[in-house]
Amino acid sequence: MIDRDTLKLLRIPFSLLLMPVFILALSQIRSNFSWTDVLYPFLILHFLIYPASNGYNSYVDKDQDSIGGLEKPPMPTIRLFYVTLIMDIVAILLSMWLVNIGFALCLLICVAASRAYSARQIRLKKYPFTGFLVVALFQGGFTYYLSHVGITKEFLELNASNLWVMAACSFQIAGVYPLTQIYQHKQDLDDGVVTISYKLGYRGTFVFSAIMFGICNLCYFIYFSNINQIASFYIIQAFFLPIAVFFGYWFSQVIKDTRNADFKNTMRMNVLAAVSMNICFIVLCLKN
């Protein structure tokens, strides 16, 4: 039985902040599919794979200060480790049974990357640029790819257009990821982790994220131009607007006082970005 603290550390609501890439992939599928084709990979990814990754990271780090989705995390126990292991195994087995082998293989790769990111034996997260690249790739472009595989049961053709949209997803995550680290500099350093946000500094983190978002938008423009859906690009810009406004406001507050680079503002940014982009990509689903 899962106790309350273990359930908290799975951070299931936080996992739902990673929905936009899946919904974007859904919006770009032109072939016929049923709702079960969407439901099975969605549930497996967001209610098993992501929570297991969150939980394993919490088990390894044993955070005492705020982490994504939890301002005051409880101390993990060995039960959390076993729960995450079971969730990953169940996710792979369900993928093979309800979806297909290709989707299960993609998830297995994701699990391996997640474990390598957190595990003390490898600990990719302690390297600022390697950790950054792993998160941007696997939570961005690769998630788009596996979402397509899960829904259509076919591997995504890696043509120019699809590579542009996968790049857009990765640069979008690349813009958000350093901002999620900005309030954890001391906590990470105490654990031997040097993040890209720490390397960049407070102002540098915002400038870097702005550049990543700019490149992300350029990739979206090229992608939607290539598929003759430029109206979709402008829809994305409309939903990016509230994110850009809060981003600018938060940056101005951090310039005045770096104490504003805190947990609450980070979560506000995360939630606003996730809600805006989820609604945006749902609109694209309806449009298509």
C-alpha positions in Angstrom: 0.0 0.0 0.0 1.3 3.5 -0.9 1.5 5.8 2.1 0.7 9.5 1.9 4.3 10.7 1.8 5.2 8.3 -0.9 2.2 9.5 -3.0 3.2 13.1 -2.5 6.7 12.4 -3.7 5.4 10.9 -6.9 4.2 14.4 -7.7 1.5 13.4 -10.1 0.0 16.9 -10.5 3.5 18.1 -11.5 3.7 15.4 -14.1 0.7 16.9 -15.8 2.7 20.0 -16.4 4.5 18.0 -19.0 1.3 17.4 -21.0 1.9 20.1 -23.8 4.3 18.0 -25.9 1.9 15.0 -25.9 -1.0 17.2 -26.9 1.1 19.0 -29.6 2.0 15.6 -31.1 -1.7 14.6 -31.0 -2.7 17.8 -32.8 -0.2 17.1 -35.7 -1.5 13.5 -36.5 -3.4 13.4 -39.7 -4.2 9.6 -39.8 -7.3 8.1 -38.2 -7.1 7.0 -34.6 -9.5 6.1 -31.8 -9.7 7.7 -28.4 -8.3 4.5 -26.8 -5.3 5.0 -29.1 -4.8 8.4 -27.3 -5.9 7.4 -23.8 -3.6 4.4 -23.2 -0.3 6.1 -24.0 -1.4 9.3 -22.2 -2.2 7.5 -19.0 0.9 5.3 -19.1 3.1 8.3 -19.7 1.6 10.8 -17.3 0.4 8.6 -14.5 3.2 6.0 -14.5 6.4 7.0 -16.3 6.6 10.6 -15.2 5.5 10.1 -11.5 8.0 7.2 -11.3 10.8 9.5 -12.6 9.8 12.2 -10.1 9.7 9.7 -7.2 13.0 8.1 -8.1 14.7 11.6 -8.3 13.2 12.4 -4.9 14.4 9.1 -3.4 18.0 9.7 -4.6 18.2 13.4 -3.8 16.4 13.2 -0.4 15.5 16.9 -0.7 14.8 18.9 2.4 14.0 22.1 0.6 11.4 22.9 -2.1 11.3 20.8 -5.2 9.1 21.0 -8.3 5.5 20.8 -7.2 6.3 20.5 -3.4 7.2 23.4 -1.2 7.9 21.1 1.8 8.7 17.6 0.6 8.6 14.7 3.1 11.6 12.5 3.6 11.5 9.5 1.2 11.8 5.9 2.4 12.9 2.7 0.6 9.2 2.2 -0.1 9.3 5.0 -2.6 12.1 3.3 -4.5 10.2 0.0 -4.8 7.0 1.9 -5.8 8.8 3.7 -8.7 10.4 0.4 -9.8 7.0 -1.3 -9.9 5.5 1.6 -11.7 8.1 1.5 -14.4 7.7 -2.2 -14.9 3.9 -2.0 -15.1 4.2 0.9 -17.6 6.5 -1.1 -19.9 4.2 -4.2 -19.7 1.0 -2.2 -20.2 2.7 -0.5 -23.2 3.5 -3.9 -24.8 0.0 -5.1 -24.2 -2.2 -2.1 -24.8 -0.1 -0.1 -27.3 2.8 -1.8 -29.1 6.5 -2.8 -28.8 7.7 0.4 -30.4 6.1 2.5 -27.7 7.4 0.2 -25.0 10.9 0.5 -26.4 10.7 4.3 -26.4 9.5 4.3 -22.8 12.4 2.0 -21.8 14.8 4.5 -23.3 13.2 7.3 -21.4 13.4 5.3 -18.1 17.1 4.6 -18.7 17.8 8.3 -19.4 15.8 9.3 -16.3 17.7 6.8 -14.1 21.0 7.9 -15.5 20.1 11.5 -14.8 19.4 10.9 -11.1 21.3 7.8 -10.0 24.3 8.4 -7.8 26.4 5.9 -9.8 26.0 8.1 -13.0 24.4 11.3 -11.9 24.1 13.2 -15.2 22.3 16.0 -13.4 25.5 17.1 -11.7 27.0 18.1 -15.0 25.4 21.5 -16.0 25.4 21.1 -19.8 25.0 17.3 -20.0 22.1 17.3 -17.6 20.5 20.2 -19.5 20.8 18.5 -22.9 19.4 15.2 -21.6 16.3 16.9 -20.2 15.8 19.1 -23.3 16.1 16.1 -25.6 14.0 13.5 -23.7 11.3 15.8 -22.4 11.1 17.7 -25.7 11.8 16.1 -29.1 11.9 12.5 -28.0 8.6 12.8 -26.1 7.0 14.2 -29.2 8.4 11.2 -31.1 7.2 8.6 -28.6 3.8 10.3 -28.3 3.4 9.9 -32.1 4.5 6.2 -31.8 2.0 5.6 -29.0 -1.0 7.1 -30.7 -0.4 6.0 -34.3 1.4 2.7 -33.6 3.9 3.8 -36.2 7.4 5.3 -36.0 7.6 8.9 -36.9 9.3 9.7 -40.2 12.3 11.8 -39.5 11.8 14.2 -42.4 12.7 17.9 -42.4 9.4 19.1 -41.1 9.2 16.6 -38.3 12.7 17.4 -37.2 11.8 21.1 -37.0 8.8 20.4 -34.7 10.8 18.1 -32.6 13.5 20.7 -32.3 10.8 23.3 -31.3 9.7 21.0 -28.5 13.3 20.6 -27.2 14.0 24.3 -27.3 10.7 24.9 -25.5 11.9 22.6 -22.7 15.3 24.2 -22.9 13.7 27.6 -22.2 11.8 26.4 -19.2 14.3 24.0 -17.6 16.9 26.5 -16.3 14.1 28.6 -14.8 13.0 25.5 -12.7 16.5 25.5 -11.2 16.8 29.1 -10.4 15.7 28.9 -6.7 17.7 25.7 -6.0 21.3 26.9 -6.4 22.4 26.4 -2.8 20.5 23.2 -2.4 22.0 21.7 -5.6 25.5 22.8 -4.7 25.2 21.2 -1.3 24.4 18.0 -3.1 27.3 18.3 -5.5 25.1 19.3 -8.4 26.2 22.3 -10.6 23.2 23.3 -12.7 23.2 25.3 -15.9 21.2 28.0 -14.0 23.9 28.3 -11.4 26.5 28.6 -14.2 24.5 31.3 -15.9 23.6 33.3 -12.8 20.2 34.8 -12.1 20.2 37.4 -15.0 22.0 35.0 -17.3 19.3 32.3 -16.7 16.6 34.7 -17.9 18.6 35.8 -20.9 19.4 32.2 -21.9 15.8 31.1 -21.5 14.6 34.0 -23.6 17.1 33.0 -26.4 15.8 29.4 -26.2 12.2 30.5 -26.5 13.2 32.6 -29.4 14.8 29.7 -31.2 11.8 27.6 -30.3 9.5 30.1 -32.0 11.7 30.1 -35.1 11.5 26.3 -35.3 7.7 26.5 -35.0 7.6 29.1 -37.8 9.7 26.9 -40.1 7.7 23.8 -39.3 4.2 25.3 -39.8 5.4 27.1 -43.0 6.7 23.8 -44.4 3.3 22.1 -43.8 1.3 25.2 -45.0 -0.3 25.7 -41.6 1.0 29.2 -40.8 -2.2 30.1 -39.0 -1.3 27.5 -36.3 2.0 29.4 -35.7 0.1 32.6 -35.0 -2.2 30.8 -32.6 0.8 29.6 -30.7 2.1 33.2 -30.5 -1.2 34.3 -29.0 -0.8 31.8 -26.2 2.8 32.5 -25.7 1.9 36.2 -25.0 0.8 35.7 -21.3 3.9 33.6 -20.7 6.1 36.3 -22.2 4.4 39.0 -20.1 4.9 37.1 -16.8 8.5 36.2 -17.8 9.3 39.9 -18.4 7.7 40.9 -15.1 9.5 38.2 -13.1 12.8 39.1 -14.7 12.3 42.7 -13.7 11.6 41.7 -10.1 14.7 39.5 -10.0 16.8 42.3 -11.3 15.6 44.4 -8.3 16.1 41.6 -5.8 17.4 38.1 -6.5 15.2 36.8 -3.6 12.4 37.0 -6.1 14.0 34.0 -7.9 12.1 31.8 -5.5 9.9 28.7 -5.4 6.6 30.4 -5.7 7.5 32.5 -8.7 9.0 29.4 -10.4 5.8 27.4 -9.9 3.7 30.3 -11.2 5.8 30.4 -14.3 5.5 26.6 -14.7 1.8 26.5 -14.2 1.1 29.5 -16.5 3.3 28.0 -19.2 1.8 24.5 -18.9 -1.9 25.8 -18.9 -1.3 28.2 -21.7 0.4 25.7 -24.0 -2.1 22.9 -23.1 -5.0 25.1 -24.1 -3.1 26.2 -27.2 -2.4 22.7 -28.4 -6.0 21.6 -27.6 -7.1 24.5 -29.9 -4.8 23.1 -32.6 -6.3 19.6 -32.1 -9.8 21.1 -32.6 -8.6 23.1 -35.6 -7.1 20.1 -37.3 
